[in-house]
């Protein structure tokens, strides 16, 4: 019997999806791809394959999980299997450079960004910035490694110190610092290519913005945070009735890049300009924010995957019936 296969490397992030699968009585199996072997002479099973591989997998000692997943996705796609968040989606997940150049092709503005390899080139890139800037890793996740600098001297001290954190792929991004009038960003969630909801995320404590509950343990300080309220409001709040022209551009972008499920983050500056800076194809959801709004992302994903499985089985049954009649 066909089933849903969930490709991932972090069990904690899959637990809410497991609950949703059980509630809807959907058959599923997990493929935990931190390491393993792949026999290319054997065809993959029938089913719907949901790729949740994360750019931050190396922070959980799964250094080559994305590379292994890329091989598995190539195998699945070569055999015509239904893959939600394809190999192209994985390319975008693990490279912000790939994200930014692709977003720009759809008329979606991104912050001024320079990619650099090597400490001296990082400093030279920062000299091209006209104001405050941030550094971030090309392959990261959760905003880890993001640091704010107001002066080039501070960057030089950091790059030359033992505290310097190189990106796992060797590419450091130097990016203009977008100053918002209020300390928050907006994250827009899509399931099956359709808009699900938007969530306002408080950035007073920094940019470690993974929405999953497990990501918030010990999340008290991040180097980007400039000030923090004494009694912070909930960091994640779903926006009722959210509507914005950027949604249609996002939908076209994800539809034409093999992305079925994603969260896309943007920030608005003091002039009202919208800057998109992150695409998350292994999107997670905050349980408190969802409970308050009565909207549930993992349930929406489970329903969508269940519909994909139903359609797959219906097509297979139709083919078998036609063959039997012939």
Buried (B, 14 or more C-beta within 10 A) or exposed (E): EBBBBBBBBBEEBBEBBBBBBEEEEBEBEBBBBBEEEEEEEEEBBBBBBBBBBBBBBBBBEBBBBBEBBBBBBBBBBEEEBBBBBBBBBBBBBBBBBBBBEBBEEBEBBBBBBBBBEEBEBBBBBBEEBEEEBBBBBBBBBBBBBBBBBEEBEEBBEBBEEEEBBBBBBEBBBBBBBBEEEEBBBBBBBBBBBEBBBBBBBBBBBBBBBBBBBEBBEEBEEBBBBEEBEEEEEEBBBBBEEBEBEBBEBBBBBBEEBBBBBBBBBBBBBEEEEBBBBBBBBBBBBBBBBBEEBEBBBBBBBBBBBBEBBEEBBEEEEEEEEEEEEE
